[in-house]
Amino acid sequence: MQLPFELDRPLLFFDLETTGLDVRNDRIIELALIKLTPQGDVLERERRFNPGISIPSEATAIHGITDADVANELAFDRTANNLLELFDNCDLAGFNIKGFDLPLLINEFRRCRVEFSLEGRRILDMQAIFHREESRDLSAAARFYLGRDHEEAHAALGDIRTSAAVLGAQLERYDHVPKDLNGLHTYCAEYAVGRWFSGPKEARVLKRGKHNGQLLSTVAREAPDYLQWMLGLDDMDEDVRDVVRAALDTK
């Protein structure tokens, strides 16, 4: 693996497979890493763990790992110190590690009473680069789905013509996307809500902000001012507002 810059200490790429998306309460069931050294050495490791809890079927549907697959694996706390040595004095890299993998890894170490500090580490998140550098506007959608440029960009009627064409191409491309208005409405609403919350409807967990990783019901009870602030954001999606209002009403 060649990088267009020199390393002054090891750079460790890593990825997790987990029991779910709650960075505070879900557990690691697989950790894979590639460690690059300034001397050019490449170390690859992959290890599974018994999480001590059942793996939800929704998680298995994503990564394919079942309870039986990890029944005889060691628990994370049995190998935490060895893992800490692998991560020692390394800068870190991965896709969405700042929003997911790192918080979850830190909490796993914390449960073992092992300190895993990010202080002094440089962190490279490929998702951050992707979101900053690649256009995700209507013109990009036209190129991806329709194979052509959006030549009438920012002309209202042209935008709508292209939007309608993109929808038709999306419905043709993705078999699993609903083909009726009610289903499409729910599908789009779930995307907006999913940017802010993880977990089932009855136990939603915040994915962003200073209360990241906390149950929405707990935040509604202990920090309702934060949710009121969310409701006041000009660009907040209405479906997210509905979720927040419901949490405040039932606190």
N, C-alpha and C positions, 0 to 999 in steps of 0.2 A: 504494500500500500504506500503510494507516494503522495506526499503533501507538498504544496508549493511554498513551504516555509520551513525553517529549521526549528527544531525543538530544543529548549534549554532544560527541560525536564520531561518525564513521561507524560503522554497524552492518552487518556483512557476513554474509549468509546464504550458505552454500556446501554443495555435495554432490559426492561423487566416484563415478565408476564405475571399477572396477579389475579387475586380472587375477585377483583372489582375495581371501581374507579374512585373509591373513597380513600384519599391519601392518608387519612388519619387512622382508619380502622381496618382497611383491607390489608391482605398479606401477600408477600412475594412467594411465588411458586417456581419461578425460573429466573435466573440472572445469567446473561451472556455478556462477555466483554472482549474487547480487543485493546491491548495495551501496546502502544508504540513508544520506543525509547529513543533518546538522542543518538544512540549508537546504531540505530537501524533495526534493532530486534523487534519482532512482532510476537506477542503472546496472546493466544486465544484461549478462553475458558468458558465453559457453560456448566451450570449447576442447577439442579432442582432441589426444592425444599418441601417438606411436609408442613403445610401452613397451620395445622392444628384445628382447622375449621373446614367445613364442607365447601367445595368449589361450586358456585352456582352454575346452573346449566347455561345461563346467558354468557358467562365468562368462558366456559368450555367451548361454546359455539364459535368463539372468536379465536382462541389459541389452541383448541383441541386437547388440552390437558385435563384429565379426569382425576377424581379422588384416587382411583386405583393406580394411576401412573405415579403418584407421589407417596403412596402408602408406606413404602419402605425407605423413603428418603429421610435425611436428618432434618431436624427443625433448624430454622435460621439461627437461633441462639447458640447452637452447637458449633457453628462455623463462623460466627460473627467476627471473632478476633483474626482469623485467617483472612477473611474478606477485607478487613480493615487494613491489613498489611498490603494486599494487592492494590488498594486505593491510595495508599500512603504516598504523599508528595507528588500526586498526579493532578494535572489539569484534567477537566472532564468534558466530554462531548457526547451528543446524542440528539435524537429528534424529540422535541417536547419534553426534555428532561427537566427544564426549569419549572414547568407547570405540573408535571406528574411524577416522573421517575425519581427525581431528587427528593421531593417532599416525602414520598412514600418510603424511600430507602432510609432517610434520616429517622423517620418514625419507627422503622423496624430496628435500627440500631438503638434507638432510645428505649424501646421495650426491653432490650437486652442490657440496658445500663452501660452501653458502650458509646462513647462520644465520637461522633462523626462530624467534623467541622468543615465548613466551606471556606473558612477564612484563608485568604491568600491564594485561593485557587482561581484560575481562569476557567470560565464555563462557556462552551460553544454549543448553541442550540440551533440545529439545522432548521427547525420550524420557524424560528424568529427570522432567519435569513430568507427563507422561502416566502413568508408573509410580507416581508418588507420589499423584496425585490421582484416578485412575480405579480403581474397585474391580475386582479380577480374581478374586473368590471365587465360590463356587457360586451365590450369589444373582444375581451379575452374569451368570453363564453361563445361568441360568434365564431371565432377562429377554431375553438376546440370542438364544438358540436356541429357547426355548419360548414367548416372548412373554408371559410371566406372572411374577408375583412368586413367590419361594420362601417360601411362608407357614409352612413347618415348619422353618425354618432352625435348625440346632443341636439338633434332635431327631434321634437317630441314624437311625431308620427313615425319617423324612421326608427326611433328607439322601440316603439311599441311593436312595429312590424317584426323587428329582429327578436324582441322578447318572445312574441308568440311563436316564431319559428324555432327558437331555442327550446321552448317548452315542448313542442312537438317532437323535437329531436331527443330531448331528455326522456320523454315517456317511451319512445321507441327503443332507446339504448338500454334503459334500466327496467328489467322485467319486474323487479320487486317493488318499484315505486307505484303507489296506488293510481288507478286510472279513472277515479271519480272525484268530484269536487270536494266532498266531505273528507275522503281519505287524503287528498292532497293538502287540504287545509290542516289536518292533524299532523301530517308529515312535516310540513313547513314549520308549524308551531313547535313541534318537538325539537327541531333543530335550534330554534331560538332559545328555548328553555334549556336545552342541553349545553349551551355555551356557558350558562350560569350554574346549573345544578347537575349533580349525578345522583344515582340511586333511584329507587322506586318512588312513586307518587307519595306514599305514606311516610317515607323516610328520606326526603331530599337532603342532599349535602351540597353546600356552597363550594364551587370550584374556583372562585375568583375573589379578589379583594382581601381585606385584612382578616376576614372570618373564613378564609379558605380552609376547607376540611371539616368545618363544623356543621352539625345538623341545622337545617333551616328552622326547625321548631325551637331549638335552643337559642338561636340568634333572635328569633321573634320574642322569646321570653326575656332574655337577658340584655339584648341590645336592639330594641325596637327602633331606636333613632337611626340606626344604620339602614334598616329596611325602608324607613320613611325617606331617607336620602336617596335610595335606589328608585323609589317611586317618583321622585322629583327630577330625575335625569331626563333631559329632553330627548335623547336618542334611545331611551329604553324601550324595548319591544313590548307591545301590549300584552302578549301572552306571558312574558316574564312578570309584568306588573300583576296580572291575575294570580299567578302563583304566590307572589309576595303578599298581596292583599289577603288571600286565603289563609296564609300563615299567620298574619297579624290578627285576623278575625278569630282564630282558634287558639291563640296563645294561652 
